[in-house]
């Protein structure tokens, strides 16, 4: 059984909750920038938006590493009681989200490297992770876009499930992650 305080499930540790919401904001912003970038006039502005997109992606990658370390090191209360099929589904969805949050920035980094485009994070050059290769860049671009849509779909499923837990089951799952 979950630990409850005044009828509310015990929340995750504060750093986990803040990282969750910060990463959600960064992913949503990176997706928004990518979606509007090609429709914006001016080569210079598109370049700035691409740099912002890359910064956000690298920040997500760094924060994901921190989040995994915190998740493994911080103790948290047991989860909210739910049927096994829901717990398995939630676990699978979380693992998939973590995998996609790792894959997306790595694909983007590899894409920029293959396209022989320098990447900077707050003015510091990030080393390439693959050799320049136009054909590889084309394939990585396609994969980056495909995986982005999968990430957004899984994130939407995750958000929908959280709302379902909150509005239908009323079991405290969303409140555990609320800042």
KEKEMAR-54878 format. One record per residue (C-alpha): residue in three letters; y negated, z negated, x. Coordinates in nm, 2 decimals, padded with zeros to 4 digits. Example, Ala and Ser with C-alpha at 12.3 -4.5 7.8 and 13.67 -1.06 7.14 Angstrom:
KEKEMAR-54878
  rest      yy      zz      xx
   ALA   00.45  -00.78   01.23
   SER   00.11  -00.71   01.37
//
This chain:
KEKEMAR-54878
  rest      yy      zz      xx
   UNK   00.00   00.00   00.00
   UNK  -00.36   00.07   00.11
   UNK  -00.59  -00.22   00.19
   UNK  -00.86  -00.24  -00.07
   UNK  -01.19  -00.42  -00.07
   UNK  -01.34  -00.47  -00.42
   UNK  -01.12  -00.19  -00.55
   UNK  -01.23   00.06  -00.29
   UNK  -00.98   00.19  -00.02
   UNK  -01.07   00.07   00.33
   UNK  -01.28   00.34   00.50
   UNK  -01.19   00.52   00.82
   UNK  -01.37   00.39   01.13
   UNK  -01.74   00.49   01.12
   UNK  -01.72   00.72   01.43
   UNK  -01.44   00.92   01.26
   UNK  -01.64   00.95   00.94
   UNK  -01.96   01.07   01.11
   UNK  -01.77   01.32   01.32
   UNK  -01.60   01.45   01.01
   UNK  -01.93   01.52   00.83
   UNK  -02.11   01.64   01.15
   UNK  -01.83   01.89   01.22
   UNK  -01.83   02.01   00.86
   UNK  -02.21   02.07   00.88
   UNK  -02.17   02.25   01.22
   UNK  -01.88   02.47   01.09
   UNK  -02.07   02.56   00.77
   UNK  -02.39   02.64   00.97
   UNK  -02.20   02.85   01.22
   UNK  -02.04   03.04   00.93
   UNK  -02.37   03.09   00.76
   UNK  -02.54   03.21   01.08
   UNK  -02.25   03.46   01.14
   UNK  -02.27   03.59   00.78
   UNK  -02.64   03.65   00.78
   UNK  -02.68   03.77   01.14
   UNK  -02.60   04.13   01.09
   UNK  -02.83   04.16   00.78
   UNK  -03.13   04.02   00.97
   UNK  -03.37   04.27   01.11
   UNK  -03.45   04.28   01.48
   UNK  -03.22   04.29   01.78
   UNK  -03.39   03.99   01.94
   UNK  -03.34   03.77   01.63
   UNK  -02.98   03.88   01.60
   UNK  -02.93   03.77   01.97
   UNK  -03.08   03.43   01.90
   UNK  -02.86   03.39   01.60
   UNK  -02.55   03.48   01.80
   UNK  -02.66   03.22   02.07
   UNK  -02.69   02.96   01.79
   UNK  -02.35   03.06   01.65
   UNK  -02.20   03.02   02.00
   UNK  -02.36   02.68   02.06
   UNK  -02.23   02.56   01.73
   UNK  -01.88   02.68   01.81
   UNK  -01.88   02.51   02.15
   UNK  -02.01   02.19   02.00
   UNK  -01.73   02.20   01.74
   UNK  -01.48   02.24   02.02
   UNK  -01.63   01.95   02.22
   UNK  -01.65   01.73   01.91
   UNK  -01.29   01.82   01.81
   UNK  -01.17   01.69   02.15
   UNK  -01.37   01.37   02.09
   UNK  -01.24   01.34   01.74
   UNK  -00.88   01.37   01.85
   UNK  -00.93   01.11   02.11
   UNK  -01.09   00.87   01.86
   UNK  -00.83   00.95   01.60
   UNK  -00.55   00.85   01.84
   UNK  -00.73   00.55   01.98
   UNK  -00.90   00.38   01.68
   UNK  -00.70   00.18   01.44
   UNK  -00.75   00.26   01.07
   UNK  -00.61   00.11   00.75
   UNK  -00.30   00.28   00.59
   UNK  -00.37   00.56   00.35
   UNK  -00.41   00.55  -00.02
   UNK  -00.07   00.53  -00.20
   UNK   00.03   00.88  -00.33
   UNK   00.35   01.08  -00.39
   UNK   00.53   01.20  -00.08
   UNK   00.46   01.57  -00.17
   UNK   00.08   01.50  -00.17
   UNK   00.10   01.31   00.16
   UNK   00.30   01.59   00.32
   UNK   00.06   01.85   00.19
   UNK  -00.24   01.65   00.31
   UNK  -00.08   01.61   00.65
   UNK   00.00   01.98   00.68
   UNK  -00.36   02.07   00.57
   UNK  -00.51   01.83   00.83
   UNK  -00.30   01.97   01.11
   UNK  -00.39   02.33   01.00
   UNK  -00.76   02.23   01.00
   UNK  -00.74   02.09   01.35
   UNK  -00.55   02.40   01.48
   UNK  -00.81   02.63   01.32
   UNK  -01.10   02.42   01.45
   UNK  -00.95   02.46   01.80
   UNK  -00.86   02.83   01.76
   UNK  -01.20   02.95   01.63
   UNK  -01.42   02.84   01.92
   UNK  -01.15   02.94   02.17
   UNK  -01.13   03.29   02.01
   UNK  -01.51   03.32   02.02
   UNK  -01.53   03.21   02.38
   UNK  -01.25   03.45   02.48
   UNK  -01.43   03.73   02.28
   UNK  -01.76   03.68   02.46
   UNK  -01.57   03.67   02.79
   UNK  -01.38   03.99   02.72
   UNK  -01.70   04.16   02.61
   UNK  -01.85   04.04   02.94
   UNK  -02.13   03.85   02.76
   UNK  -02.24   03.53   02.92
   UNK  -02.23   03.21   02.72
   UNK  -02.46   02.92   02.77
   UNK  -02.45   02.57   02.62
   UNK  -02.79   02.41   02.63
   UNK  -02.88   02.62   02.93
   UNK  -02.56   02.56   03.13
   UNK  -02.34   02.87   03.19
   UNK  -02.00   02.84   03.04
   UNK  -01.73   03.01   03.26
   UNK  -01.54   03.31   03.11
   UNK  -01.19   03.24   03.01
   UNK  -01.06   03.60   03.02
   UNK  -01.15   03.90   03.22
   UNK  -01.38   04.17   03.08
   UNK  -01.17   04.41   02.87
   UNK  -01.33   04.61   02.58
   UNK  -01.00   04.67   02.40
   UNK  -00.92   04.29   02.42
   UNK  -01.27   04.22   02.29
   UNK  -01.21   04.44   01.99
   UNK  -00.88   04.26   01.91
   UNK  -01.04   03.92   01.96
   UNK  -01.33   04.01   01.73
   UNK  -01.09   04.10   01.46
   UNK  -00.89   03.78   01.51
   UNK  -01.21   03.57   01.52
   UNK  -01.32   03.71   01.18
   UNK  -00.97   03.67   01.02
   UNK  -00.93   03.32   01.14
   UNK  -01.28   03.23   01.03
   UNK  -01.19   03.33   00.67
   UNK  -00.87   03.13   00.69
   UNK  -01.07   02.83   00.82
   UNK  -01.32   02.86   00.54
   UNK  -01.04   02.89   00.28
   UNK  -00.85   02.59   00.42
   UNK  -01.18   02.39   00.44
   UNK  -01.24   02.48   00.08
   UNK  -00.90   02.37  -00.02
   UNK  -00.96   02.04   00.17
   UNK  -01.29   01.98  -00.01
   UNK  -01.14   02.07  -00.34
   UNK  -00.85   01.83  -00.28
   UNK  -01.09   01.55  -00.19
   UNK  -01.29   01.61  -00.51
   UNK  -00.96   01.62  -00.71
   UNK  -00.86   01.28  -00.56
   UNK  -01.21   01.15  -00.65
   UNK  -01.26   01.29  -00.99
   UNK  -00.90   01.31  -01.13
   UNK  -00.68   01.07  -00.94
   UNK  -00.97   00.82  -00.87
   UNK  -00.77   00.69  -00.58
   UNK  -01.04   00.63  -00.32
   UNK  -00.94   00.91  -00.08
   UNK  -01.29   01.06  -00.07
   UNK  -01.45   00.72  -00.04
   UNK  -01.25   00.64   00.27
   UNK  -01.43   00.93   00.45
   UNK  -01.77   00.90   00.29
   UNK  -02.04   00.79   00.53
//
